[in-house]
Amino acid sequence: MTAIVRDENVRSGDPRIAGTRVTVLDLKRRVIDEREDPHVVAGEYDLSMADLFSGLAYYYDNREDFAAREHEAAAARREGELQTRELLRDEPDANASERAD
């Protein structure tokens, strides 16, 4: 059985295949979301098919946790975009003095 591990210092603590930097989400995005051939994905990541399918099984066993994390990440992304827009809106226009000349 392939071990799925987490380490906060590797790939932001995302669950990954032991001994690699390949995360469960890497596998899910390519095989499930993008519908890529699992054999090709396993070959590109230098994983056995057992490793790949163990990662996907882990995803399916923990779908609710992954969905919650994706929801939190999307909310944080939206908040960051809002803060960026506010900063840009409040920033004086650097080109305004050039246009006045």
C-alpha positions in Angstrom: 0.0 0.0 0.0 1.3 3.4 -1.0 1.7 5.9 1.9 0.1 9.3 1.7 2.1 11.8 3.8 1.9 15.4 4.8 4.8 17.7 5.7 4.2 21.4 6.2 7.6 22.1 4.6 6.8 20.2 1.4 4.1 21.4 -1.0 2.4 23.5 1.7 1.5 20.4 3.6 -0.8 19.0 0.9 -1.2 15.2 1.0 1.3 13.6 -1.3 2.7 10.3 -2.4 5.5 9.3 0.1 9.0 9.8 -1.3 7.8 12.3 -4.0 6.5 15.9 -4.3 3.5 14.7 -6.2 0.3 15.7 -4.4 -3.0 14.0 -4.4 -4.4 17.1 -6.0 -1.8 16.9 -8.8 -3.2 13.5 -9.6 -6.8 14.5 -9.2 -6.5 17.5 -11.4 -4.9 15.6 -14.2 -6.7 12.3 -14.2 -10.2 13.4 -13.0 -10.5 17.0 -14.0 -8.5 17.0 -17.2 -9.3 13.3 -18.0 -5.8 12.5 -18.9 -4.8 8.9 -19.3 -3.7 7.5 -15.9 -0.8 5.5 -17.5 0.6 8.7 -19.1 0.2 10.7 -15.8 1.9 7.9 -13.8 4.7 7.7 -16.3 5.3 11.5 -16.3 5.5 11.5 -12.5 7.5 8.3 -12.4 4.9 6.6 -10.3 3.6 3.1 -10.3 -0.1 2.7 -11.2 -0.6 1.5 -7.6 0.8 4.8 -6.4 -1.4 6.8 -8.7 -4.6 4.9 -7.8 -3.7 5.1 -4.1 -3.6 8.8 -4.4 -6.9 8.9 -6.2 -8.4 6.6 -3.7 -7.2 8.9 -0.9 -8.9 11.8 -2.7 -12.2 10.0 -3.0 -12.0 8.9 0.7 -11.5 12.5 1.7 -13.5 14.5 -0.9 -15.2 16.6 1.7 -11.9 17.7 3.2 -10.5 18.6 -0.2 -13.7 20.5 -1.2 -13.5 22.5 2.1 -9.9 23.3 1.4 -10.6 24.4 -2.2 -13.5 26.5 -0.9 -11.2 28.2 1.7 -8.5 28.8 -1.0 -11.1 30.3 -3.4 -12.3 32.6 -0.6 -8.8 33.7 0.3 -8.1 34.3 -3.4 -11.2 36.5 -3.8 -10.2 38.4 -0.6 -6.7 39.0 -2.0 -8.1 40.2 -5.3 -10.4 42.6 -3.5 -7.5 44.0 -1.4 -5.4 44.4 -4.6 -8.2 46.3 -6.4 -8.6 48.6 -3.3 -4.9 49.3 -3.2 -4.8 50.1 -6.9 -7.8 52.3 -6.6 -6.3 54.2 -3.6 -2.9 54.6 -5.3 -2.2 58.0 -6.8 -1.9 57.8 -10.6 1.8 57.9 -11.3 1.2 59.0 -14.9 -1.0 61.9 -14.0 1.9 64.4 -13.6 3.3 63.2 -16.9 0.0 63.9 -18.7 -0.2 67.4 -17.1 3.1 68.4 -18.7 
